C-alpha cells in the first residue's frame, strides 16, 4: 500500500512563504469556494489506457476513456446538494459549503493524487501538508470502487478525516480496526450477498453458478453468497473470476463454462464495465436459456441494457432504492459551457452529449471525427440520455445523501452547547478550527431524515441500514429492455418480512411462465429418497424408490421412514394406508367353498349311518361290527364338521378349541378303525385250534381300545392348552402389506405331537391291516382298512410340506383341505364298497357269499 503511495508522490515538497510547490502535475477538477470544504474523488471516466513504458522518458499518465453520463450526473448531485444546503437557513446558517472534486478515472494513482490534493488544499498532491487554512476540509466523498476506497481509507484514517463512500460495498470496509473513519451511504455487500443468496433460495434454485470480479469487491461478495447457499443445502456448480488485469477479462473461458454447465442460474457479482466482455462473448457463443442474477453494481446500469444483448432479458437482481429529487432535472438542464464551475468537464460532457467539438480543444478519447462544431447554445432539454434521466436515481441519490450527512454532522458540531459537549469536560469543538477526529465523533452519531422518508444513520461499523429494490429486466411495449421493481429487501423494517418479491410480475429469459428450475438433478417425488452420487456435490443425486414398508411424503426427502405396524405404503409409496386384514372367512370364495364342502360332506356319513340302520340285519352290516361302524360314521361326520371351526375370523374361543376338537375327533375316528383292524385279526386267530384269543374277540375289547386311544389324545390336548394355549394374533411378517389374523398355536411342538399321535394310530392300523389283507374271506375288511389308512397317511404326509410353503389364510385352508380329504378317504375306502353291495348288488349281501368256501372261518366273522 505504501509503495503505491510512494509511486504517486515522487518527492516530498516543502512549504515556503505559505506556498507549496511540487514538480508533479496537478489534477484538474471541479471546485466551488465556501467557508468549509467537502472533498470528492469520483470516477467520471470508467476506463483507461496505459501508455507504453520504454524506460527512456518519464511515464505519461493513463489516458481516461469512456466518459459516463450517469457518473457526471452524480458530480452534479454534489453541486445540487451543496447549493440546496447553502440555501437552507436551518442547516449551517451563515456558513457556506464549498467543494473540491477530482476525477479518479478508475486509476489508483489518480485516486490517491486527488485525495492528496484535497488534503493539502493547494492543487497538488502533498502528503503531510495543509497549505490552505482559510477553508477547512470537513470530509471526503469517494471512492465508488471498494479497492480504491480501502486505500484512501488507510490514508484518511491516519488523519481521522471522515470518508463517505456512495458506492463502495465491500464487506471488508466494515472492519473498524482498519478503517476507523470510513462511512458509506450504501449497504455493505454482506447484506447484499445474503439477500442474493436468499433470492436464489426463494425460487428454489439449488444448482447455481457464480461469477465474480477478481478483486476485493467480487471475492468477498461471492464468498458470502457461496457460504449462505451451501448452508441452505444448495450447491455451487462453478466459480469463475473476471480477471480485471487481462484485456479480455478471461471472458472466453467464462462464457464456455457457463454454456457447458447445466446450471441455469448464474450470479454475477461484478461491475458493468467488466461484465461487458463476458456478455459479448456469450452473445458470440449464442448462450441462451440462462437466468442472470445481478449485484447492485450493474443491476440498473444503462451501460449494457442495450438491444444487442437480448440474453439479458429476465435478469433479476438487487439495486439501491430508487427515489426522486424534486427540481433536480431542471438543475441538470441548466448546465452549459459558459459556467465557470467545472468548465473543463462541462466541455467534455457537451461534446459527448451533442456529438460535436469545441474548436479550441481536441475531442478526447474519440476515434471518430466530429460531425459538427459545438456552439454552447445547444439545449439539454431537447435530448434524452443517462445524464438527464432521473427516472431511476439510485447511485446519484447516494451521493446526494452523502453530502447531506456531512452537512448534518457539521451542523450538530456547530450547535453543540458549551458544557454539554461530547469532549473533555463537556467541551465543544469550534467549527472553524475543529480537528478531523472531532467531526468524526458527530459522523458516528449522525441521524438524518431524508426527503424520501428514510432515516440515515450509521451502525458501529459505519454501515447504514440495508435496503434494496429487487429489479427484473423486462421488455416494454417498444421492445426495449427496462428495469422493473418486483420486490424489496430491507433489513431495517421493524416488522414483517424483510424479503418480498412479486413472482407473478416477473419475466424470465428462459421463456417460462412459471419460475424456471435450476438443479443438478431433478427433484425426487414423494415415494423416493435422494441418494448421493460419489464424487458429486450433494445437489447431484439419484432418486431411489423407498423400500417395501417405507414411504417418503415430501419432495426431495433424504430418508424414507417405516409405516406403523398396522399400515402399509400405497403403490406410490407416499402415504401409509391401513393394511388389509386376511383370514379364511365365510365371505371369501375359498372359505365359502370349503365350508359348503364340509357341511355337505358331513351328510354322507349320516346317510350311510341311516342306511346301516335300515339294513342292520343284513350280513354285510353285521359282519363289520355294527356298533363300531356306527360310532365310526358319527366320528367321520364330526370330522367333516370340525373343519368349520377353522373358517371365520380367529377369536380366542375358536383358537382355543379348533385344534383340540380336531385332534380328539380324529383320534376317535382313527381309534375306531384301529379297533376294527385288531378285532379282524383276533377273530381269525381265535378260530385256530387251541387258541386262547377267543375271549379277546368280545365287543367290549374294541370299545376299550377306542376309549384308551381317545383318552391319550385328550390328555395331550389338555396338557397343551394348560401349558401353552393357542391364541389369536396379528401376523405382519408372513405376507408383505397384509395383516394375517391367525391363531398362534402356542406351542408348535404340542401341535405336531398331537398330529403325530394321529399318525401313530393310523400307522399301527395300516401295518396290522396290511398283514391281515390275505385272510381268507370273500369280503375281507382288512383290505379296505389298508387302503383307507394308506390314503389317510398320504394326505397328512403331504400336508406337512404344503403347510410349510403356504402363507396367510392358505395355511388354514390347507389344513381344512387335509381334514376334508382324509375324512373322504376314510368314507370312500371304508364304506362306499359296502353301500354299493347293499344298494346295487343285493345278491352279494348274503351269508353264503360272505362265507365263501371257508365256512368255518366265516362263522366267527359274523360276530365281529
C-alpha positions in Angstrom: 0.0 0.0 0.0 2.7 2.5 1.0 4.7 1.6 -2.1 1.7 2.7 -4.2 1.6 6.0 -2.2 5.3 6.5 -2.9 4.8 5.9 -6.6 2.1 8.5 -6.6 4.1 11.1 -4.6 7.6 11.2 -6.1 9.1 13.9 -3.9 8.1 15.4 -0.6 7.6 19.1 -1.2 8.3 21.9 1.2 6.2 24.9 2.0 7.9 28.3 1.6 6.3 31.6 2.3 2.9 30.0 2.9 3.2 28.5 -0.5 3.8 24.9 -1.6 5.5 23.6 -4.7 5.9 20.2 -6.2 7.1 19.1 -9.6 4.0 16.7 -10.0 1.4 17.8 -12.4 -1.8 18.8 -10.6 -5.1 17.1 -11.4 -7.9 19.2 -12.9 -11.2 19.0 -11.2 -14.3 21.0 -10.3 -14.5 23.2 -7.2 -16.6 25.9 -5.6 -15.5 28.2 -2.8 -17.0 28.1 0.7 -16.4 28.6 4.4 -16.0 24.8 4.7 -14.9 22.3 2.0 -16.2 18.9 1.1 -13.7 16.9 -1.0 -14.6 14.3 -3.6 -12.7 11.7 -5.5 -15.1 10.1 -8.1 -14.7 8.4 -11.4 -16.3 10.3 -14.3 -14.4 8.2 -16.9 -14.7 4.5 -16.2 -11.8 3.1 -18.1 -8.3 4.0 -19.0 -5.5 3.2 -21.4 -2.0 2.9 -20.0 0.7 4.2 -22.3 3.7 2.0 -23.2 6.7 2.4 -20.9 10.0 2.5 -22.6 12.2 3.5 -19.6 13.7 6.3 -21.7 11.4 9.1 -20.6 9.1 9.9 -17.8 6.0 7.7 -18.0 3.0 9.5 -19.2 -0.2 9.4 -17.2 -3.0 7.0 -18.1 -5.5 8.2 -20.7 -9.1 8.4 -19.4 -11.7 6.9 -21.7 -15.5 6.1 -21.6 -17.0 9.3 -20.2 -20.1 8.2 -18.3 -23.2 10.4 -18.3 -24.6 8.9 -15.2 -21.3 9.4 -13.3 -21.3 13.1 -14.4 -24.9 13.3 -13.1 -23.5 12.2 -9.7 -21.0 15.0 -9.8 -23.8 17.5 -10.4 -25.7 15.9 -7.5 -22.9 17.2 -5.2 -23.3 20.7 -6.6 -27.1 20.4 -6.3 -26.9 19.2 -2.7 -24.4 21.9 -1.7 -26.5 24.7 -3.2 -29.6 23.3 -1.6 -27.9 23.3 1.9 -26.5 26.8 1.4 -30.0 28.0 0.7 -31.5 26.3 3.7 -31.4 28.6 6.7 -32.0 25.7 9.2 -28.7 23.9 8.2 -25.4 25.6 8.9 -26.8 29.2 8.9 -24.3 31.8 7.9 -21.9 29.1 6.7 -21.3 28.4 3.1 -20.2 24.9 2.0 -17.8 24.6 -0.9 -16.5 21.5 -2.7 -13.4 20.3 -4.5 -13.9 17.2 -6.7 -11.4 15.2 -8.8 -11.9 12.5 -11.5 -10.1 9.3 -10.5 -10.7 7.9 -13.9 -10.6 4.5 -12.1 -6.8 4.8 -11.9 -5.5 4.1 -8.5 -2.7 6.7 -8.7 -5.1 9.4 -9.7 -7.4 8.5 -6.8 -4.6 8.9 -4.4 -3.4 12.1 -6.0 -6.9 13.5 -5.9 -7.2 12.7 -2.2 -3.8 14.3 -1.5 -4.7 17.5 -3.4 -7.9 17.7 -1.3 -6.0 17.2 1.9 -3.3 19.7 1.1 -5.7 22.3 -0.3 -3.1 23.5 -2.8 -4.0 21.9 -6.0 -1.1 19.5 -5.9 -0.7 16.1 -4.1 1.4 17.0 -1.0 1.3 14.5 1.9 1.5 15.7 5.5 1.0 19.4 4.5 -2.1 21.6 4.8 -1.4 24.6 2.6 -4.8 26.3 2.8 -6.1 27.3 6.2 -9.0 29.6 5.3 -11.3 26.8 4.0 -11.0 23.9 6.4 -11.7 20.4 4.9 -14.6 18.7 6.5 -14.8 15.3 4.8 -14.1 13.5 1.6 -16.7 11.7 -0.6 -15.4 8.7 -2.5 -14.5 6.4 -3.9 -17.0 4.2 -5.8 -14.7 1.2 -6.1 -14.1 -0.7 -2.9 -10.4 -1.4 -3.6 -9.8 2.3 -4.1 -11.8 3.3 -1.1 -9.8 0.9 1.1 -6.5 2.6 0.1 -8.0 6.1 0.6 -9.4 4.9 3.9 -6.0 3.9 5.1 -4.6 7.3 4.3 -7.6 9.4 5.6 -7.8 7.2 8.7 -4.3 8.3 9.7 -5.6 11.9 9.9 -9.1 10.9 11.1 -10.8 12.7 8.2 -14.3 11.3 7.7 -14.6 9.5 4.4 -18.1 8.8 2.9 -18.4 6.4 0.0 -21.5 6.4 -2.1 -20.8 3.1 -3.9 -18.1 1.0 -2.2 -19.9 -2.0 -0.8 -17.2 -4.5 0.1 -17.7 -6.1 3.5 -14.0 -5.6 4.3 -14.7 -1.9 4.8 -16.8 -2.7 7.8 -13.6 -3.6 9.7 -13.4 -0.7 12.2 -9.9 -1.7 13.3 -8.5 -0.9 9.8 -10.9 1.7 8.6 -11.6 4.0 11.6 -13.0 7.0 9.7 -14.9 5.2 6.8 -18.6 5.6 6.3 -20.9 4.8 3.4 -24.4 5.6 2.3 -24.9 2.2 0.6 -25.2 -1.1 2.4 -22.4 -3.5 2.9 -22.0 -6.4 0.5 -22.5 -8.7 3.4 -26.2 -7.7 3.4 -26.4 -7.8 -0.4 -24.7 -11.2 -0.6 -27.1 -12.7 2.0 -30.0 -11.1 0.2 -28.9 -12.5 -3.2 -28.4 -16.0 -1.6 -31.9 -15.7 -0.1 -33.2 -14.6 -3.5 -31.7 -17.7 -5.1 -33.1 -20.0 -2.4 -36.5 -18.3 -2.6 -37.0 -19.5 -6.1 -35.8 -23.0 -5.3 -32.6 -22.8 -7.3 -30.2 -25.4 -6.0 -27.7 -25.5 -8.8 -26.1 -22.1 -9.3 -23.0 -20.7 -11.0 -21.0 -17.8 -9.5 -19.0 -15.3 -11.5 -17.2 -12.6 -9.5 -14.8 -9.7 -10.2 -11.3 -10.6 -9.3 -10.9 -8.0 -6.6 -12.0 -7.4 -3.0 -15.5 -6.4 -4.1 -16.2 -9.6 -6.1 -14.2 -12.1 -4.0 -15.7 -11.0 -0.7 -19.2 -10.7 -2.0 -19.2 -14.1 -3.8 -17.7 -15.7 -0.7 -20.7 -14.8 1.4 -23.1 -15.9 -1.3 -21.4 -19.2 -1.6 -21.4 -19.7 2.2 -25.2 -19.0 2.5 -26.1 -21.1 -0.5 -24.2 -24.1 0.8 -25.5 -23.6 4.3 -29.1 -23.9 2.9 -28.3 -27.2 1.2 -28.0 -25.8 -2.3 -24.8 -26.2 -4.4 -22.5 -24.2 -6.5 -21.9 -25.5 -10.0 -18.8 -23.4 -10.7 -17.0 -20.3 -9.5 -15.2 -18.1 -12.1 -13.5 -14.8 -11.8 -13.4 -11.9 -14.2 -9.7 -11.0 -14.5 -9.5 -7.2 -14.5 -5.8 -7.3 -15.3 -6.4 -9.1 -18.6 -7.5 -7.3 -21.7 -10.3 -9.8 -22.5 -11.3 -10.2 -18.8 -11.0 -14.0 -19.2 -14.3 -13.8 -21.0 -13.9 -16.7 -23.5 -13.2 -19.2 -20.7 -16.1 -17.9 -18.5 -18.5 -18.0 -21.4 -17.6 -21.6 -22.3 -18.0 -22.7 -18.7 -21.5 -21.0 -18.4 -22.6 -22.6 -21.7 -21.4 -26.1 -20.9 -22.8 -26.0 -17.3 -26.2 -27.5 -16.5 -26.8 -24.7 -14.1 -29.5 -22.3 -15.5 -28.9 -19.6 -12.9 -25.6 -17.6 -12.8 -24.9 -14.9 -10.2 -22.7 -12.1 -11.5 -21.0 -10.1 -8.7 -19.2 -7.6 -10.8 -19.3 -4.1 -12.3 -21.0 -3.3 -15.6 -17.8 -2.3 -17.3 -16.0 -5.5 -16.5 -19.1 -7.6 -17.4 -19.3 -6.3 -21.0 -16.6 -8.6 -22.4 -18.3 -11.6 -20.8 -21.7 -10.6 -22.3 -20.2 -10.0 -25.7 -18.5 -13.5 -25.6 -21.8 -15.1 -24.5 -23.6 -13.5 -27.4 -20.9 -14.7 -29.8 -21.3 -18.3 -28.4 -25.1 -18.0 -28.6 -25.5 -18.8 -24.9 -29.2 -18.7 -24.1 -31.7 -20.1 -21.6 -29.7 -18.7 -18.6 -31.0 -16.6 -15.8 -28.7 -13.7 -14.8 -28.7 -12.7 -11.2 -27.2 -9.2 -10.8 -25.4 -7.5 -8.0 -26.1 -3.8 -7.3 -23.1 -2.7 -9.4 -24.9 -3.5 -12.7 -28.5 -4.3 -11.9 -29.7 -0.9 -13.1 -26.9 0.2 -15.4 -27.9 1.5 -18.8 -24.4 0.7 -20.0 -25.2 -2.9 -21.1 -29.0 -2.9 -21.2 -28.9 -2.5 -24.9 -30.9 -4.1 -27.7 -27.8 -6.1 -28.8 -27.9 -8.0 -25.5 -31.3 -9.9 -25.7 -29.8 -12.6 -23.5 -30.1 -10.2 -20.5 -33.9 -10.3 -20.7 -35.2 -11.7 -17.5 -32.2 -10.6 -15.4 -33.1 -10.3 -11.7 -31.0 -8.6 -9.1 -30.6 -6.1 -6.3 -30.4 -2.3 -6.7 -30.2 0.6 -4.4 -33.5 2.2 -3.5 -34.9 4.4 -6.2 -36.0 7.9 -5.1 -36.9 11.2 -6.6 -35.1 14.6 -6.2 -37.5 17.5 -6.8 -36.0 20.1 -9.1 -33.0 18.0 -10.0 -33.9 17.6 -13.7 -34.2 21.3 -14.1 -30.9 21.8 -12.3 -29.2 19.3 -14.7 -30.5 21.0 -17.8 -29.2 24.4 -16.6 -25.6 23.2 -17.1 -23.9 25.0 -20.0 -20.3 25.6 -21.2 -20.4 29.2 -20.0 -20.4 28.2 -16.4 -17.1 28.7 -14.5 -17.6 25.7 -12.1 -16.1 22.6 -13.7 -15.8 24.2 -17.2 -13.4 21.6 -18.4 -15.7 18.7 -17.6 -18.7 20.5 -19.0 -17.0 20.8 -22.3 -16.2 17.1 -22.4 -19.8 16.3 -21.4 -21.1 18.7 -24.0 -19.2 17.2 -26.8 -20.3 13.7 -25.8 -23.9 14.7 -25.4 -24.3 16.6 -28.7 -21.7 14.7 -30.7 -19.8 17.9 -31.5 -16.4 19.5 -30.8 -15.3 22.8 -29.4 -12.8 24.5 -31.8 -10.3 25.3 -29.0 -9.8 21.7 -27.8 -9.5 18.1 -29.2 -12.2 15.6 -28.8 -10.8 13.4 -26.0 -10.9 9.6 -26.3 -12.7 9.5 -29.6 -11.7 7.6 -32.7 -14.4 9.2 -34.9 -14.2 12.7 -36.4 -16.7 15.2 -35.0 -19.8 15.8 -37.0 -20.1 19.4 -36.3 -18.8 22.3 -34.1 -20.2 22.9 -30.6 -21.7 26.4 -30.2 -22.5 26.1 -26.4 -26.1 27.2 -27.1 -27.5 23.7 -27.5 -30.4 22.9 -25.3 -30.0 19.9 -22.9 -33.8 19.7 -22.6 -34.1 18.5 -26.2 -32.1 15.3 -25.7 -32.7 12.3 -23.5 -29.7 10.4 -22.2 -28.4 8.9 -19.0 -27.4 12.4 -17.7 -30.8 14.0 -17.5 -32.7 10.7 -16.9 -33.9 11.0 -13.4 -36.4 8.1 -13.5 -34.0 5.8 -11.6 -32.0 7.9 -9.2 -30.1 5.4 -7.1 -26.3 6.0 -7.1 -26.9 9.7 -7.7 -29.1 9.8 -4.6 -26.5 8.0 -2.6 -24.0 10.8 -3.5 -26.7 13.4 -2.6 -27.2 11.7 0.7 -23.5 11.7 1.5 -23.4 15.5 1.2 -26.4 15.9 3.5 -24.9 13.5 6.0 -21.7 15.5 6.2 -23.7 18.8 6.4 -25.8 17.3 9.2 -22.7 16.3 11.2 -21.2 19.8 10.8 -24.5 21.3 11.9 -24.5 19.0 15.0 -20.9 20.1 15.7 -21.8 23.8 15.5 -24.9 23.6 17.6 -23.1 21.9 20.5 -23.9 23.6 23.8 -20.8 24.6 25.8 -20.6 22.4 29.0 -22.7 19.7 27.4 -20.3 18.8 24.6 -19.1 15.2 23.9 -15.4 16.0 24.6 -13.3 16.5 27.7 -15.1 18.3 30.5 -18.1 18.8 28.2 -16.3 21.0 25.8 -17.4 21.6 22.2 -15.4 21.9 19.0 -15.1 25.1 17.1 -16.4 24.7 13.6 -13.8 27.0 12.1 -10.8 25.3 13.8 -12.2 21.8 14.6 -10.0 18.8 14.2 -11.0 15.9 11.9 -11.4 13.5 14.8 -14.0 15.9 16.4 -16.2 15.9 13.3 -15.7 12.1 13.1 -17.4 11.8 16.5 -20.5 13.6 15.1 -20.4 11.5 11.9 -20.7 8.3 14.0 -23.8 9.6 15.8 -25.5 11.4 12.9 -29.2 10.8 12.3 -30.8 12.4 9.3 -34.4 12.2 8.0 -34.2 12.5 4.2 -37.0 13.8 2.0 -37.7 10.3 0.8 -38.8 9.3 4.3 -35.8 7.1 5.0 -33.7 7.8 8.1 -30.0 7.7 7.6 -27.6 6.7 10.3 -24.6 4.5 10.8 -24.1 1.4 12.9 -20.9 0.7 14.8 -19.1 -0.3 11.6 -20.1 2.8 9.6 -22.8 1.0 7.6 -26.3 2.4 7.0 -29.5 0.3 7.2 -29.5 -2.2 4.3 -32.3 -1.7 1.8 -32.6 -2.8 -1.8 -35.1 -2.9 -4.6 -35.4 -6.2 -6.4 -35.1 -5.5 -10.1 -36.3 -7.5 -13.1 -35.2 -6.7 -16.7 -38.2 -6.8 -18.9 -39.2 -5.8 -22.4 -41.5 -2.8 -22.7 -44.1 -2.2 -25.4 -41.5 -0.8 -27.7 -39.3 -3.9 -27.4 -36.7 -2.1 -25.2 -35.3 -3.5 -22.0 -36.3 -1.7 -18.9 -35.7 -2.4 -15.2 -38.9 -3.0 -13.2 -39.1 -3.2 -9.5 -40.7 -6.5 -8.4 -39.8 -6.6 -4.7 -37.6 -5.4 -1.9 -35.1 -6.5 0.6 -34.9 -4.2 3.6 -33.2 -5.2 6.9 -34.4 -2.1 8.6 -38.1 -3.0 8.7 -39.5 -3.2 12.2 -42.0 -5.9 11.4 -42.9 -8.2 8.6 -40.8 -10.0 6.1 -37.6 -8.2 5.1 -37.7 -10.1 1.8 -40.7 -9.7 -0.6 -41.0 -10.4 -4.3 -44.0 -10.5 -6.6 -43.4 -13.7 -8.6 -46.4 -13.0 -10.8 -44.9 -9.8 -12.2 -41.6 -11.5 -13.2 -40.4 -12.2 -16.8 -37.9 -14.9 -17.3 -35.3 -15.0 -20.1 -35.9 -18.8 -20.5 -39.4 -18.0 -21.8 -41.1 -19.9 -18.9 -44.3 -18.6 -17.3 -43.5 -20.3 -14.1 -40.3 -20.0 -12.1 -37.7 -22.0 -14.1 -35.8 -24.7 -12.4 -32.1 -24.9 -11.9 -31.0 -28.1 -10.3 -28.2 -30.6 -10.9 -30.7 -33.4 -10.5 -34.5 -33.4 -10.9 -36.4 -33.4 -7.7 -37.3 -36.7 -6.2 -41.1 -37.0 -5.9 -42.7 -38.4 -2.8 -42.1 -42.1 -2.6 -38.4 -41.7 -3.4 -35.4 -40.7 -1.5 -32.3 -38.9 -2.5 -29.1 -40.9 -2.8 -25.8 -39.0 -3.3 -23.6 -39.8 -6.3 -20.0 -40.5 -5.3 -17.7 -37.6 -6.3 -20.6 -35.2 -6.9 -22.0 -32.3 -4.8 -24.9 -33.1 -2.6 -27.3 -31.5 -5.1 -26.4 -34.1 -7.6 -28.2 -37.2 -6.6 -30.3 -40.1 -7.9 -33.8 -40.9 -6.8 -34.2 -44.3 -5.3 -37.7 -45.9 -4.6 -38.4 -46.4 -1.0 -38.0 -50.0 0.1 -41.1 -52.1 0.9 -42.7 -51.0 4.1 -41.3 -47.4 3.9 -42.6 -44.1 2.5 -41.5 -40.5 1.9 -44.2 -37.9 1.8 -42.1 -35.0 0.8 -40.3 -33.9 -2.3 -36.5 -34.4 -2.2 -36.8 -36.5 1.0 -33.4 -37.6 2.3 -34.8 -40.7 4.0 -37.7 -43.0 3.9 -39.4 -43.9 7.1 -41.3 -47.0 8.1 -45.0 -47.1 8.3 -46.7 -48.1 11.6 -47.1 -51.8 12.0 -50.8 -51.8 11.0 -50.3 -49.7 7.9 -48.5 -50.2 4.5 -47.4 -47.9 1.7 -49.6 -47.3 -1.2 -48.4 -48.0 -4.8 -46.7 -44.6 -5.0 -45.2 -45.1 -1.5 -46.0 -41.6 -0.4 -48.7 -42.4 2.2 -49.3 -45.2 4.7 -52.6 -46.9 4.2 -54.3 -49.4 6.5 -53.1 -53.0 5.9 -55.6 -55.4 4.5 -56.8 -57.9 7.1 -56.7 -61.5 5.9 -58.2 -64.6 7.3 -60.2 -67.5 5.9 -63.7 -66.1 6.1 -67.0 -67.3 5.0 -67.4 -64.4 2.6 -64.2 -65.4 0.8 -64.9 -67.7 -2.1 -62.3 -70.2 -0.9 -63.7 -70.2 2.6 -67.3 -70.4 1.4 -66.4 -73.4 -0.8 -64.6 -75.2 2.0 -67.5 -74.5 4.4 -70.1 -75.8 1.9 -67.9 -78.8 1.2 -67.6 -79.6 4.9 -71.3 -79.2 5.6 -72.4 -81.2 2.6 -69.7 -83.9 3.2 -70.9 -84.4 6.8 -74.2 -85.5 5.4 -72.7 -88.5 3.7 -71.7 -90.4 6.9 -75.1 -89.6 8.3 -76.7 -91.0 5.1 -74.6 -94.1 5.4 -75.5 -94.4 9.1 -79.2 -94.3 8.2 -78.6 -96.9 5.5 -76.8 -99.1 8.0 -79.7 -98.8 10.4 -82.1 -99.7 7.7 -80.0 -102.8 6.7 -78.6 -103.6 10.2 -79.8 -107.2 9.9 -78.1 -107.9 6.7 -74.9 -110.0 6.7 -72.6 -107.3 5.4 -73.6 -104.8 8.1 -73.5 -107.3 10.9 -70.2 -108.7 9.6 -68.5 -105.3 10.2 -69.3 -104.8 13.9 -72.4 -102.8 13.5 -71.9 -100.7 16.7 -68.3 -99.8 16.0 -69.2 -98.9 12.4 -72.0 -96.6 13.6 -69.5 -94.9 16.0 -67.0 -94.5 13.2 -69.7 -92.9 10.9 -70.6 -90.5 13.6 -67.0 -89.5 14.2 -66.5 -89.1 10.4 -69.4 -86.7 10.3 -67.9 -84.8 13.2 -64.6 -84.8 11.3 -66.2 -83.0 8.4 -67.9 -80.5 10.6 -64.9 -79.7 12.7 -63.4 -78.1 9.6 -65.9 -75.3 10.1 -64.3 -74.2 13.2 -61.2 -73.3 11.2 -63.2 -70.9 9.0 -64.0 -67.4 10.1 -62.2 -64.7 12.0 -59.9 -66.2 14.6 -61.2 -65.4 18.1 -59.9 -66.6 21.5 -62.5 -69.3 21.9 -62.1 -70.6 18.3 -58.3 -70.7 18.6 -58.7 -72.5 22.0 -61.0 -75.2 20.6 -60.2 -75.8 17.0 -57.0 -77.9 17.2 -58.2 -79.7 20.3 -61.5 -80.6 18.6 -59.8 -81.7 15.5 -57.3 -83.8 17.5 -59.9 -85.5 19.7 -62.5 -86.1 16.9 -59.8 -87.6 14.6 -58.4 -89.6 17.4 -61.9 -91.1 17.9 -62.2 -91.8 14.2 -58.8 -93.4 13.8 -59.1 -95.4 17.0 -62.3 -96.9 15.8 -60.6 -98.1 12.6 -57.7 -99.4 14.8 -60.1 -101.3 16.9 -61.8 -102.8 13.9 -58.4 -103.8 12.5 -57.4 -105.5 15.7 -60.7 -107.3 16.0 -60.5 -108.6 12.5 -57.1 -110.2 13.2 -58.2 -111.6 16.6 -61.3 -113.1 15.1 -59.4 -115.1 12.6 -56.7 -116.0 15.0 -59.3 -117.2 17.6 -60.6 -119.9 15.2 -57.4 -121.8 15.2 -57.5 -125.0 17.4 -56.4 -124.4 21.0 -56.4 -120.7 20.6 -56.8 -118.6 23.8 -57.7 -115.4 21.9 -61.4 -116.1 21.7 -62.0 -114.2 24.9 -60.5 -111.0 23.3 -63.0 -111.1 20.5 -65.8 -109.6 22.6 -67.2 -106.1 21.5 -66.1 -104.7 24.9 -62.4 -105.1 23.9 -62.9 -102.8 20.8 -64.6 -100.2 23.0 -61.8 -100.3 25.4 -59.3 -99.7 22.6 -61.3 -96.7 21.4 -61.6 -95.2 24.8 -57.9 -95.7 25.7 -56.8 -94.1 22.4 -59.1 -91.1 22.8 -58.1 -90.6 26.4 -54.4 -90.4 25.5 -55.2 -87.8 22.8 -57.4 -85.9 25.2 -54.6 -85.9 27.8 -52.2 -84.5 25.3 -54.6 -81.8 24.3 -55.4 -80.8 27.9 -51.7 -80.6 28.6 -51.3 -78.4 25.5 -53.9 -75.9 26.5 -52.8 -75.7 30.1 -49.1 -75.1 29.3 -49.3 -73.0 26.1 -52.8 -72.5 24.9 -53.4 -71.2 21.3 -54.5 -67.6 20.9 -55.3 -65.2 18.1 -52.6 -62.8 16.8 -52.0 -60.3 14.0 -49.2 -61.7 11.9 -47.4 -58.9 9.9 -44.4 -60.9 8.9 -45.9 -63.7 6.8 -47.3 -61.5 3.9 -45.9 -58.1 2.9 -48.5 -55.4 3.3 -51.1 -57.7 4.9 -52.1 -58.4 8.5 -52.8 -62.1 8.7 -55.2 -62.7 11.5 -54.4 -66.2 12.6 -54.3 -68.5 15.6 -51.0 -68.9 17.1 -50.8 -72.5 18.2 -48.9 -71.5 21.3 -46.6 -74.5 21.2 -45.7 -75.9 17.8 -44.3 -78.9 19.5 -47.6 -79.7 21.1 -49.4 -79.4 17.7 -47.0 -81.8 16.0 -47.2 -84.2 18.9 -51.0 -84.2 18.6 -50.8 -84.7 14.9 -48.0 -87.3 15.3 -50.2 -89.3 17.7 -52.9 -89.5 15.0 -50.3 -90.6 12.5 -49.1 -93.2 15.0 -52.6 -94.7 15.4 -53.1 -94.6 11.6 -49.7 -96.3 11.0 -50.5 -99.1 13.5 -53.8 -99.7 11.8 -52.2 -99.7 8.4 -49.5 -102.2 9.5 -52.0 -104.5 11.2 -54.4 -104.3 8.3 -51.6 -104.8 5.8 -50.6 -108.1 7.3 -54.2 -109.2 7.6 -55.1 -108.4 4.0 -54.7 -112.1 2.8 -57.0 -113.6 5.5 -59.5 -116.0 3.8 -62.8 -114.3 3.2 -64.9 -113.1 0.2 -65.2 -109.7 1.8 -62.0 -109.0 3.7 -62.4 -105.9 5.9 -58.6 -105.6 6.3 -58.1 -104.8 2.6 -60.3 -101.7 2.9 -58.7 -100.6 6.2 -55.3 -100.9 4.5 -56.4 -98.6 1.6 -58.1 -96.2 3.9 -55.1 -95.8 6.2 -52.8 -95.5 3.2 -54.9 -92.7 1.8 -55.2 -91.1 5.3 -51.4 -91.2 5.8 -50.8 -89.9 2.3 -53.0 -86.9 2.9 -51.3 -85.9 6.1 -47.8 -86.6 5.0 -48.5 -84.3 2.0 -49.9 -81.7 4.4 -46.6 -81.2 6.1 -44.6 -79.6 3.2 -47.8 -77.9 1.9 -48.5 -76.1 5.1 -44.8 -75.0 5.4 -45.0 -73.4 2.0 -48.4 -71.8 2.3 -48.8 -68.3 3.6 -51.7 -66.5 5.4 -55.1 -67.9 5.1 -53.9 -70.6 2.7 -52.2 -72.3 5.6 -55.5 -72.7 7.3 -57.1 -73.6 4.0 -54.5 -76.4 3.6 -55.4 -77.9 7.0 -59.1 -77.7 6.2 -58.5 -79.4 2.9 -56.4 -82.1 4.6 -59.2 -82.7 7.1 -61.8 -83.0 4.4 -59.6 -85.1 2.1 -58.6 -87.5 4.8 -62.2 -87.8 6.0 -63.4 -88.5 2.5 -60.6 -91.1 2.1 -61.9 -93.0 5.1 -65.5 -92.7 3.9 -64.7 -93.9 0.4 -62.4 -96.7 1.4 -64.3 -98.0 4.4 -68.0 -97.6 3.5 -68.5 -97.0 -0.2 -67.9 -100.7 -1.2 -70.4 -101.9 1.4 -73.0 -99.3 0.3 -72.5 -100.3 -3.3 -73.2 -104.0 -2.4 -76.2 -103.1 -0.3 -77.8 -100.9 -2.9 -76.7 -102.3 -6.2 -75.6 -105.9 -5.5 -78.0 -107.3 -3.0 -77.3 -110.9 -4.1 -73.8 -110.4 -2.7 -75.3 -109.3 0.7 -75.8 -112.9 1.8 -74.2 -115.2 4.3 -73.2 -117.7 1.7 -71.3 -115.1 -0.4 -69.6 -113.6 2.6 -68.5 -117.1 4.0 -67.4 -118.5 0.6 -65.6 -121.8 0.8 -64.1 -121.3 4.2 -67.3 -121.7 6.2 -65.6 -122.5 9.4 -63.7 -119.2 9.4 -66.6 -117.1 8.3 -68.7 -118.4 11.2 -66.6 -116.3 13.6 -66.5 -113.3 11.3 -70.2 -112.7 11.8 -69.6 -111.9 15.4 -67.2 -109.1 14.6 
